[in-house]
């Protein structure tokens, strides 16, 4: 659900919202992200175990769970539920945020 008519940027989100907020910005619109259902969380947990163990045991890269900001640009920031970053792309991980320069 879009929450505001004003344009939002990632900088606005950092300045105006609590750090662990469940919001995303798409095309400069602030989007409220509802809590996942029990069924969804169960599936996410199973995927986390399966993928996480595979990634770690094979030393393929890093595996993250939400919340973790992925910034495509100032007007498009998302928090994917699960995120894999290969060793080859590890330099795109920053201290507070994850910056994506290429899709």
C-alpha positions as CSV (number, residue, x, y, z in Angstrom):
1,X,0.0,0.0,0.0
2,X,1.4,3.4,-1.0
3,X,1.5,5.6,2.2
4,X,2.2,9.1,0.9
5,X,1.7,11.3,-2.1
6,X,5.1,13.1,-1.7
7,X,8.2,11.7,-3.4
8,X,10.3,9.6,-1.0
9,X,14.0,8.8,-1.4
10,X,16.3,6.5,0.5
11,X,17.8,9.5,2.3
12,X,14.2,10.4,3.5
13,X,13.6,6.9,4.7
14,X,16.8,6.9,6.8
15,X,16.0,10.4,8.2
16,X,12.3,10.0,8.9
17,X,11.6,6.3,9.7
18,X,12.8,3.9,12.4
19,X,15.9,1.9,11.4
20,X,14.1,-1.5,11.4
21,X,11.0,-0.3,9.5
22,X,9.2,-2.6,7.1
23,X,9.0,-0.1,4.2
24,X,10.3,-0.1,0.6
25,X,10.5,2.7,-1.9
26,X,9.4,2.0,-5.4
27,X,9.5,4.8,-8.0
28,X,9.8,7.3,-5.2
29,X,6.6,5.9,-3.5
30,X,6.8,4.8,0.1
31,X,5.3,1.3,0.3
32,X,4.1,-0.3,3.5
33,X,5.2,-4.0,3.7
34,X,2.8,-6.1,5.7
35,X,4.1,-8.8,8.0
36,X,4.4,-12.2,6.3
37,X,1.9,-15.0,7.1
38,X,2.8,-18.1,9.1
39,X,2.9,-20.2,5.9
40,X,5.2,-17.8,4.2
41,X,7.6,-17.6,7.2
42,X,7.7,-21.4,7.4
43,X,8.7,-21.6,3.7
44,X,11.3,-18.8,4.2
45,X,12.8,-20.7,7.1
46,X,13.1,-23.9,5.1
47,X,14.7,-22.0,2.2
48,X,17.1,-20.3,4.6
49,X,18.2,-23.6,5.9
50,X,18.5,-25.2,2.5
51,X,20.2,-22.3,0.7
52,X,22.2,-21.1,3.7
53,X,23.8,-24.4,4.4
54,X,24.6,-24.9,0.7
55,X,26.1,-21.4,0.4
56,X,28.2,-21.7,3.5
57,X,29.4,-25.3,3.0
58,X,30.5,-24.5,-0.5
59,X,31.9,-21.0,0.4
60,X,29.9,-19.4,-2.4
61,X,29.4,-16.0,-0.8
62,X,27.1,-14.3,1.7
63,X,23.5,-15.0,2.5
64,X,21.3,-12.5,4.2
65,X,17.7,-12.3,5.5
66,X,15.5,-9.2,5.8
67,X,15.7,-6.6,6.8
68,X,18.6,-5.6,4.6
69,X,18.4,-2.6,2.3
70,X,19.1,-3.1,-1.4
71,X,19.4,0.3,-3.1
72,X,19.0,0.4,-6.9
73,X,18.8,4.2,-6.8
74,X,17.5,6.9,-4.4
75,X,13.9,6.3,-5.5
76,X,14.0,2.5,-5.5
77,X,15.0,0.6,-2.3
78,X,13.8,-2.8,-1.3
79,X,14.2,-5.3,1.5
80,X,14.2,-8.8,0.0
81,X,13.3,-11.6,2.3
82,X,16.4,-13.6,1.2
83,X,19.5,-12.3,-0.5
84,X,22.6,-14.0,-1.9
85,X,25.7,-12.1,-2.8
86,X,28.4,-14.2,-4.5
87,X,32.1,-13.9,-3.6
88,X,32.7,-12.2,-7.0
89,X,30.3,-9.4,-6.0
90,X,31.1,-9.0,-2.4
91,X,32.5,-5.5,-2.9
92,X,29.0,-4.1,-3.4
93,X,28.2,-4.8,0.3
94,X,28.6,-1.6,2.3
95,X,28.6,-1.0,6.1
96,X,24.9,0.0,6.5
97,X,23.4,-0.6,3.1
98,X,23.7,-2.8,0.0
99,X,24.3,-0.9,-3.2
100,X,23.3,-2.4,-6.5
101,X,24.8,-0.7,-9.5
102,X,23.9,-3.3,-12.1
103,X,20.9,-5.6,-12.4
